[in-house]
Amino acid sequence: MIVDGMQEVIVIGGGVIGLTSAWWLLEAGYGVTLLERNAVGSAASLRNGGQLSYRYVAPLADEGVPLKALQWLFEENGPLRFRPEADLRQWRWLTRFLVNCNAGANSKTTARLLELGELSRRAMAELEVFLPLYEFAWRDAGKMVVYRSKKAFNAAAAAKPGAEEAREVLSPAECVAREPALAAALPVLAGGIFNRGEAVADCHAFCVALAARLAAHPRFQGVVNGEARRFITDMGKVIGLDTSAGMLGADHYVLAAGIQSRSLAASAGIYLPLYPLKGYSLTAPIRPTDCAPEISVTDVERKVLYARIGDSLRVAAMVDMVGEDTSIDARRIAGLTRQVRETMPHGADYSRITPWAGLRPATPGSAPIIGATHYPNLWLNVGQGPLGFTFACGSAKLLAGCMKGGAPPFAMDGLTLR
């Protein structure tokens, strides 16, 4: 309903995407209620990689990936595992993913994601006024992408950077000089690329801190603890949301519930091309005698990310296509631990590892879906995949602009529901 000229919005999902959506909608003048079935930031936002990689946004779908994927499937500690399901959604997603595995589609998607990344970087800076960076262990240390393959490194080094991209191409020795934690990996490195302006932070701490700011906002209507079940529609409009906490109603509804968005959208007759890419992380405490990385590091061939978050080392990796399964596979954690010990043997106390697994809701082309549906009062902010933290603030700002009817800062083709 409209109260004193203020339209009411229900944001479904209390992860980093839902929370940032709620904030920017509040700032846009809406009254906002947040629906979350668990504690805020307790699913995909809990122990993700923590990297804010605004310039390193390469889509998963690219030419050559299908062949690489076949090779990875036969590697003991390969970055990909696949379990076929009797689920049409898996095969439909895979078919569209393969269609996107070409240089042309990858180039267009990368260009759009770079624009979203830059918007997100600026939006995060805006948020600093309300959310001090120290509350979520934010560090602007830059990012180093290291390569083991000379062919891959030479191709990356030869690529023309964007006009605003500040990067340095480094030899193996220069990589270690810049980041001493990589010393043990020196013999296997072909080189690296360092990007300034990239950051790391604790996504869960960010969610908790932002939730506290939401609670204090004069237009915030509160958090409803419950599970969304289905949308109620009539005459081409959403008229209610059935939840475990009862029926809820508002002027607008924003779907930002991670992989749960898939089934909720289906209740309104909307197909969302999302699949849960299961990722793993381990978190290990850093002792005074350890040589932990100061720079966030991405090991390209192994698809492993390293980030120092506060007094801990966070390592994230792998893609398991096994459906909505959040169980921790001990073999995957053991394999990841072995790789980490090889690459950064003195990075942290690996005898005290905290393992984690989470589902990253991804689209076949790696671009999120933001904005309108065919219902005039149902909106989407989904599909950020492994870059949810990176794209959260920019996606939320785009969403709020769309809902207010403003012109987006760049073309939205590739970022909307088709």
N, C-alpha and C positions, 0 to 999 in steps of 0.2 A: 504494500500500500504506500501511498505518498503522504508523508507526515510533514506538515509545514514546508511543502515544496521539496522535500528530500525523498528520493526514491530508495527503496530498500533492496539490498542484494544479499543473497545467500552464496557464500563461497564454499564449495565442497572440497575439502582437503586441507589438512594442516601441516603439510610439508613445506619445503622452501618455496615451491611454486604457489601454493595456496596462500601462504602468509604474505608473500610479497604482493600477490594480487590484491589481497585484502587491504594492504597498506596504501597502494596507489589508488585504489577505488575510494578509500576514505579521504585521501587528499584531493580526489576529484569531486568530492561533495556528496558521495553516496553514504547511506547508512548501511553498515555491513554486519552480518552475522556469519560466524565461521562454524562449519560443521566438521568435526573430526572424531573418528571412532576410537582413537588411542591418544596418547600424549603427543603434543606437537613435535614434529621433527623426528619421529620415532621409527620411520620406515626407511625409504631410500635416502633420506637426509641424515641418517644417524651417524654412520662412519664411512661416508664416501671418500673419494680421493682427496678432496679439499682444495684441489687446484682451481684457480680462477684464470682459465686460459682463454683470454679474449681474442688472441690472434692465432692460436693453434686450434683450429676448428674443423680440420679435415673430416668430411663425412666418412662413415664406415663403408658405404657403398662406393666403390671405385673400380676402374678397370684393373684386372689382375687379381682382385680380391677372391673371386670364386676359386681360382687355382691355388692361391695361398691358403684358403680355407680348407681345401682338400688335404694339403700338406700338413696343416696344423692338427687336423683330426687324427693323424697317425703319429704325432709327437707326444711323448709321455707327459711332458709339462707344457703342451701347446696352449696358446691363448684362447682356443676355441674348442668347445664341446657341443655336440648336437645329439639330442634324443628325439627321434621321430615320435609324433603324437597323432592320435586319431582325432585331431582337432583341425577343422578346416581353416581356422584363423591362422594357425602356424604356416600352413602351406600357401595360403593366400598372401601372407606377409612375405614369405620367402620368394614367391614369384615376382612380386613387385620390387623386392630388394634386388633381385638379379637384373631386372629391367633397368634399374638405376645404376648398375655397375658399368658405367662407361664414362669416358673423359668429359664428354659434353655435359651430362647431367651433374657430374661431380663439380665441374667448374662453376656452373650456375648456382649450385647449392652452396659451395664454398663462399662465393661472392656475397650471397644473401646472409650467411651465417657470420661473416666478418662484419657486416653492417649491424647485425643484432648484437654481436660481441662488443662493438664499440659503443653502441647505445647502452648496453649493460654496464660497461665500465664507467660511463658518465653517470648513469643512474645510481650505481653504488656510491659514487662520490657525493651525490646529492643526499643520500641517506645518512652520510656521516654526521650531518647536523643533528640528527635525532638519535643516532646509534653509534656511539664511539667505537672505533675500530678495536680498541683493546678488549672489548667485551667478548669478542669471538676470535681472538688470537690472529688477527689479520696481519700479514707480513708482505710487503712489496719488495721481494727479493729477486724477481725475475725468474725466467724459466729456461732451462737448458734441455734441448732435445738431442739425445745422443744416438749415434748410428754405429752398428757393428758391420754393416755391409758397405763396402766402398761404392758400389753402384748406387745404392739408395742415398748415401751421403752426397755423392757428386750431383745427383739429380736435385736434391734439396738445396744444395749450395748454389746451383745454377739457376734456380727459380728466381724470378724477379719479385722482390718484396713490394708490398703496397706502399703508397706515398707516405703514410704515417708510421710505417713499421720500422722500428729501431732494432736491428738485429746484427749480430756478429757471427761470422763463420769461423769456427775454431778447429785447430788441429787436435789430435788426441792429447798431446802434451799440454796444449792451452786449455783443453777441457778440464784436466786435472788441476792445473794451476788456478783456474777459476773456481773449481769445486773439488777440494782435496778428498772428499768422501768417495770420489770415483777412482782413487789411486789403484786399487786392486783390479779394476777393470781396464786399466791402460792398455795391456797387451791385445785386447780384443776390440778396442774402439777404432773406428775409421774416422771419426770426427764428430763435431756437434755444432748446433746453432743455438746461440743465446739470444733470447728476446727480453728486452726491458719492458717494464710496465705490467708484467704478469704477476699474480699474487697467489698466496695460499691463505686459507682460513679454516676454522672449525665450523662446518655447515650446521651441525646440531646446535652449537652455542649461538650461532647467528639466529637460528629459528627461535630459540628460547628467549633471546634478547629482544627480537622483533615482536614476539608474542606479548612481552611485557609492555612494549610501546603501544601495541594495538589496544591492550586493555585500558590504557590511560587516555586513548583518543576520544574526544567528545562525541563522535558519531559512531563509535563502535558499540554494537548491540549485544556483544557477548559471544561466548563459545557454547555450542550445543554438543555435548558428548553423545554421539550415536552414530550408527552406520546407515548410510544412504542405501535404500533398497531399489527405488525406481521413481522415475518421473511420472507425474500424472499430467496428461495433455488433453486438450479439448479445443476445438475450433482453431487449430493451427497455432496453439500457444501452450506454454507450460503453466499449469494452474496450481501445481503443488508438488511437493517432494515427500514421498513416503520414507520414513526413517524408523529405526528401532526406538527412537525417542518420541515418536508420534509424527503427525503430519505437519509439515512446515510450509509456509507460503511467503512469497516476496514478489517484488516487481520484476526482478531479474535473478538469474541463476548462473553461477560460474562454475564450470566443471574443471577442477584442478586436482584430481584425486589419484594421480599416478596411474598404475595399470588398472585400478578399480574403475577408472573412467570408461574403460572399454565396455564393460557390462552395463554401466549406468546409461551410457549413450544409447546402447542397444535397446534399452527399455523405452526410449523415445523414438526408436526406428532409425537411429543414426549409426552408421558403421564407422568406427575409428580404426584406422590401420596401425594399431599399436601391438607391439610384442614385448614381453618382459625379458630383457637381456640381463641375465643374472651375473652379477659381478661380485668379486671377493675383495676383502681388504684385511690387512693385519695392522695392528697398532702396538708399538713396542716403546717402553719408556727409554728416554735418553739419559745416560749417566754422565757425570762430569768428565769421565775419561773417554767417552765415546767420540767418534768423529762423524757426527751426523751432518747431512747436507744442509747448507744454508739456502741454497737455490733449489727450487722445485725442479725435479728431473723426470723426463720421460724417456724410457728405453724403448725405442721405436720397434725394433724387431721382436722383442719379447712382450711388447704391449704392457709394460709395467710402469706405474707412476710412483714417484717418491716425493713426499712433502713433509717438511718439519712443521708440526702444528703444536705450538706451545712447547711443552717438555717431552713430546712424543714424536716418534717417526711413524707416519702413516704411509703404507704401501698398498696400492690398489691395482688390480689386474683382472684379466680373464673375462670371457664372455661364454656363458653356458646357456644354450637354448634348450631349456628343459621345462618350459611352462612356468606356472606360478608356484614355484618351489623355492622356498627361502632357507631350506635346511643347509647346514654347513657340511660340505664334503671334505672330510679330513684329508683325503688324498690330494685335493686341490690346494689346501692350505699347506700341506707338507711340501708339495712341489714348489709353491710360491716361496716358502721359507728357504728352501735350498737355493733358489735363484737369488734371493735377497742376500743370503750369506755369501754367495759368490761375488756379487756385484759390490756390495757395501758390507764387508765382514765386520767392520767396527762401527757401524752406523747407530746401533742401539742394543739394548739388552734383549736378544732374541729368545732368551729362556723364559721371558714373561710376556709372550705375545697374547693379544686379545684378537681372536678371529671374528670375522663378520661376513655376512652375505646379504645382498639386497637386490631388488629388481629395478632395473632402469627401463622405464617405458619408452620405447624407441619407435620411430616411424621408419618405413623402408628406405627413405631417402635421407634420413638423419636430420631433417628440418622439423621443428616443432609446429604444432597447429594452434594458431592464435586467432581469436576473433569470433565472428558470427556463425550461427547455424541457420537452417531454414526456419527455425522458430525465432521470432523477433526478440524474445527475452531469455534465450539460452545461449550462453557464450562458452568458449573453449580456451583453455590454456594448458595444453598437454603435449607430450611427446618430445620433451627436451633430452631424453636418453641420458648418456653419461655426462652431458654438459648441463645438467639441471641447475647446479649452483652457479655456474658461469653465466647462464642465460636468464636466471630468475628475475633479476631487477629489470632488465630490458624487456623481457616478455610481459611483465606486469605493467610496465609503462605503456607498451603498445596496446595491451588489452584495454586499459583505462581510456586511452585515446580513442580506440575504436568504439567503445561503449558511449562515449560522449559525442561521437560523430565528427571528431576532428580528422584532419588530414595526417596520415602517418608520415614519419620522417624519411621513409624510403619506401620503394615499391614492395607490396606485400605478396606478390606472386611467389608461390612456393611455400608460403607460411600460413595458408588458409585451408579450410576444409574444401575438398574438391568433390 
